[in-house]
Every structure is written in structure tokens, then in C-alpha cells.
Amino acid sequence: MKVLMLYDYPPSPGGLATQGDLLYRGLKEMGVEAYAVNFESAQEKEWYYRWFEPDVVVGIGYWGHTPHLIMHPQRYGVTPIPWLVADGYIANYREILEDLPLILVTSNWVKKVYKRDGLSGKNIEVLPVGCDTDSFCPRDKKDPKIRTVREALGVSDDQIMILTIGGDAASKGAQEVMQALAIIDTKAPDWKYVCKVWPQPRTEQQNLSDMQLATHLGIEKNVIYTASRISRNFMPYLVAACDIYAAPSRLEGFGMIQVEANACGKPVIGIKAMGLLDTMIQGKTAFLADVAQEIRLRETTADTESGHQPGSKVVFKRPRIVDYRASIHDIAKYLLELMNNPELRKTMGENGRKRAVENFDYKLVAKKFVKIVSERLGIN
């Protein structure tokens, strides 16, 4: 099997790039002949089509990347296999997607979203995102690399460090976590809540809003926002430095960092919905808060990427769920339980580590990919 990978290559620290790069690494380590190229590099992609003659072209993205991931390789007679995440309403390319022999998605929830928006699902298979469980692994708090992370963040050895990581923190449920922490503040042991976000103009505005909420709740001295650029080399140490990873996300198609936290032996607080239903086990590897609110829209604005004129309005026959909010009281209950019980944190972390290694290690994901392609397309 010869595979050409299309993603954000060379990989940035973002989720889609990591998703693609881990599959690429896994395939290479299996002995599969594979190359990687940036999904937008038309000339370089054509170069690979012509001399490498891949059996399949695997592109990582969402439906809006269809021209780059699907239509471009089809022009040169190469079979595309998109590996897609959900990104709101699928406003275009339904016929092209439906006609493909195989589509990969990151979770059963993502498959449901694509079926909700008009695909039959007959050509859709679930392939989870891989995790480098050798890098993301349990580490001793006394490890100087871990101690230095906590010191740099202003978290002492005796404080409980709760961590959320994302492009912005609010989309990962940070505002709900802060409200929960305000409820249990006087009952909980000494804690610090660290939100690691990506530096960008949109994030700066959201950070300001989040910190205003923390001030309003009276917990601003315990909340730390950090927006420095980091690489994937640093991520395993940042995650391993926390005691609890909290991300009851408002929208989550898989939960890559939640899985990485489990791989580091950390208990997770999430939401009982979306991709986390595939990746987390309630009460064993994570505590999943109930859904308190579903944000629904009756209409949306489509743009040129959807084949519409800029600012075109799309009205749904039925309101669509576009966002979730986790129960603040559930988050508070689970946080307090974990903060007061180090043995429970240890046990859930061990369970999470075992599950991550057995189900989400990138080498296993690569093997599953080869099996799916072989069975679906007859390519070995």
C-alpha cells in the first residue's frame, strides 16, 4: 500500500496537524510506503501523484477542505480518503462526499453529524485520533521537568493544579469550570486553575472576557491564563504537571488532549456528549458532567466556501444543535471529589493510561487504518 498524506505539513502544534502526523508516523513505522505534503500545496501534490503514484491520498480536515483533500487528487485519477472532523453545518459538497468509496471520521458523534446533514453514512468509518503514549506518559512530580513547569506557572507542590488547554479556553468549557470552582472554593484544598491558550487576536478578546468572569466570581487570584507559543515537545510535560485535566468542551469531535491527559495518568473532567462518549469511560477514566444546555440555531450564514454568495442565509427545517454546555453543579461535584481524594485521582489516572495505550496509541490507529482500507477498498 502506497499512501500520500495531506495535512498541515510540516506539522504545526494544532490538532489537525498532529492527527495527520501521528498517522503518518504510524504508517512509516509499520513499513508502509508513505509521504506527507501540505494539503494546500497544489504543485507539490501533483509532483507526488505523478512519480509516487499512491494507491490512496489521505487528507485531514473538515468538509470545507473538499477542494484540497478530495477534488484535487480526483483530477489526477487518485483515490482520496478524507479523514474528517465536524465543523458546524455541512453546507456543501454532499454529492462529492456521498460518492466516495470511503470517508474516515474521528468519532461516532462526527458520523452522526454528517448523517444529520444529508449523507447516508454507508461509506463512513470511524478512525480515532492517535496518541503518542510513549511521550504522553505518567511522570513523577519530583521530575525536574515537571517541577519547573509548575514553578513557571506559579503553582506550588502542595496545590492542586487543574488544567485546560485549547485554542481558547471557553470553547473547552473553562467558564463552566470557573463557575464550578467558585461554588466549591471554600470546601476544596488549595488549588490553581491554569488555562493554556493559543496566542491570537480572537483568543485575546476571549481571555479578557474569561478573566472578567473570574474576577466577578472572586477567584481571579487562583486562575492563571498563559498564551505563549509552545511546541508538541513541551505538551507532554505541561499535561503531566497537572493533577486534574478539566475540559467539559462545548464542542468536541474527539477529545485529543483528554486522551493525552489519560495517557499521562491524569483523571479527566469532561461532558457526557459528542466525541467524549467514545474516548472516556464515566467513573473509570473520567467524570462526564451531564449536558445542562443545548445551543440551537434556526438559521446560519453561509459563505463562498459553501458555494454560496457571501452572507447568504440558510434556514433549517429543524433547529440544529451547534454547542453544548456542561452542568456546573456536576463539574463542581466531580472536581471536589477528585481534589479531596488523591487515591481516586491515582486510580482513575491508571485506568485512563491503560485505556489510552490499548485503544488510542498511534501505532494501533495506523494498523486499524490499514485494515479498514484493505477491507473497504481491497488495497493491501
Buried (B, 14 or more C-beta within 10 A) or exposed (E): BBBBBBBBBEBBBEBBBBBBBBBBBBBBEBEBEBBBBBBBBEEEBBEBBEEBEBBBBBBBBBBBBBBBBBEBBBEEEBBBBBBBBBBBBBBBBBEBBBEBEBBBBBBEBBBBBBBBBEBEBEBBBBBBBBBBBEBBBBBEEEEEEBBEBBEEBEBEEEBBBBBBBBBBBBBBBBBBBBBBBBBBBEEBEEBBBBBBBBEEEEBEEBBEEBBEBBEEBEBBEBBBBBBEEBEBEBBBBBBBBBBBBBBBBBBBBBBBBBBBBBBBBBBBBBBBBBBBBBBBBEEBBBBBBEBBEEEEBEEBEBBEBBEBEEEBEBEEEEEBBBBBBBBBBBBBBBBBBBBBEEEBBEBBBBBBBBBBBEBBBBBBBBBBBBEBBEEBBEBE
